[in-house]
Amino acid sequence: MRKSLIASKTVVALFCISLTCCSVQAKPPRVFSADERPEDVRLGTLRHLGHSYFPFQQVASAEAWAQRADELRRQVLVATGLWPMPTRTPLNASVHSPVERDDYTVWRVSFESMPGHFVTGSLFRPKNKTGRLPAILSPHGHWNEGRFHAFNDQELQEQIAIGAERFEAGGRHPVQARCVQLARMGCVVFQYDMDGYADSVQRQTHRHSLREHMNAADAWGLNTPQADLHLQNLMGLQTWNSIRALDFLSGLEDVDPQRIVVTGSSGGGTQTFMLMAVDDRPVAAVPCVMVSTAMQGGCQCENAPYLRIGAGNIDLAALTAPRPLALTAADDWTIELETKGYPELLELYTLLGHKDRFRAAFHTQFKHNYNLVNRTFMYEFVNEVLGLGLESPIVEGDYVPLSRAEQSVWTSDHPAPTGEQVGEAEEKSLLRWWSQDSNEQLAKLRSDKEAYARVVGGGWQVMLGRTIDDIGPIRQDVASEVPIHQHFGAMVVLGYDDGERQLPAMALLPSANYNHQAVLWLTDTGKSGLLDSQGQPLGEVKTLLDTGYAVIGVDLLYQGEFLSEATKLEQARLSYLTQTEEGKKPDPDDFFHGYNRPLFSERVQDALATIRAIQTGPLDPEQIHLVAAGKEAGAIALAARVQADDAVTKTAVATFGFGFAAITRRDDPMFLPGAVKYDGIDGLKRLIGDAPLLFDDGAHVELAVLVDWLKE
């Protein structure tokens, strides 16, 4: 049987101190001194694609890997804007004007991955072969001019001199060389362009800097905050292009869809393991000179929000397992693969019972490459996994390379896109279709709570990162007593994640008749928002205390005591560097949110940690309620309620008209990639479902209305 607070103040001895002083404070009470900040790891140097270490997260069992793989796969799909998958529209493929060689032909190909958006490439077919043949899908990577790549005379001679190449044709045109040899081995090969390379002329450049004129809420382009809010990015587009390229290749009459291997190098290596991560049709993969624990890929087409939070390229490549996987290393960011990454992947394949399906070549005497030495390694691997039955060693032969005119897809009979089909007009049209298709799919799910929770709830799970069940033990240390009008109060330090995160909190408890109900009250300014200008509880807070409720306020990340002054944060951090790291300048395109959670998500996790502290602490409440009023706090509270599940009983929220679609800056404290895609505030409300919720999005809200509803 519970003891009342009046009978026994030991119930709250660890959480708050009994006070009788009623003095007025001009300034909000603090946990730390004015010159101190919380000891929180998030205030230090953060993760970055080229300045961090990305080790594989090993698992203890095959069952644990299956669960981890499912979570990673969803993370990849959400990050790339492919959760749910876009509608597979007709490819409208054009295969024409073959170029003849002695033992193979090369066809010019274009198809539409999305309506009006063309993927282009070269289709190599062996001659004198019948029936359905094995096939290779081959993204080219960031070699100069991509599929048209050619080394100059000096570069060619250097490659031959160091033993990287043998023939002039293969040495000058290494991107073509692998396609030719694989066709001679009896495989159909499709090599396709990355956006903005070779015949992919609809994008006049592969990468775009931020263009303010392409950041409107009704029409936007890639690499803009609006595109991020819809989780539309170049990596997602190219991953979708790869999926549709696989659709095209596997649908050819002369291709065996059960015998397709994917291989590419550099950025093509990224495309290779990304496709393997989201599509189970290819039987094996060879991503070359890309997979490592070091630099993760420096292009917009290799990065996306959320993609490498809690993961790296070793983890993403591991999603190929248990299918055969071969890697290569060079004198680049993969140089330590043999000791960092390879052993862990070998351990995973051993754990899954397929140690023989994983291998790697460490030709680190060569710089970044897909040269003859590494191509030969790949040929042997392909010969084995596809059961080609060719005699080993396989020797790459000389060949007559295609001229640029022979390679080009666009001819007088098949002209390249022009006018509204290219440039910014096509880009906006493409993203508009992508967004409308997603909206239509989600609209169909709204009548099915289970399906909506799986898809939209799954998206929010990736964006927010944790549920309350993922929050570990909370340390609660009373820092000081505070004089609060006629009630108990204490300033408390909440620590979680083994003390790496600290939250300054304020606990207010009734002096009598505690009803065993606690209210977490979130504001835009943190715990000080519970007090008036005289340092006393707001009238609505006092009403709760007077009727027996405990009320807790907290400074979420970059609120209250996280700041040097009692101000509200206007610009969120977008650099992995700290302000004290002088002399270092962050890359203007850090892909910050691909490696670090948005501030919104961090604050939601802080709210969950506070709920967990209340739930597991000495207050021992029978019910926990959530109250929030503010353009920032309201949305944070809704998201926290979704992730808290039944740990929260009632939720009363006022958002003062806030909507994610109005955000125009990545450094907006409320910027959350994907929020608009997954229905924003309405999506969170739907995910809360039938749980008690009072929601007000008006510009003027009476807090008393929220409190009165809470007490009903």
Beta strands, then each sheet from edge to edge (+ up, - down):
strand 1: 94-100
strand 2: 104-114
strand 3: 117-126
strand 4: 133-139
strand 5: 188-192
strand 6: 215-216
strand 7: 219-220
strand 8: 255-265
strand 9: 284-288
strand 10: 325-329
strand 11: 358-362
strand 12: 475-481
strand 13: 488-496
strand 14: 501-509
strand 15: 517-523
strand 16: 550-554
strand 17: 623-629
strand 18: 651-654
strand 19: 693-696
sheet 1: 1+ 2- 3+ 5- 4- 8- 9-
sheet 2: 6+ 7-
sheet 3: 10+ 11+
sheet 4: 12+ 13- 14+ 16- 15- 17- 18- 19-
end
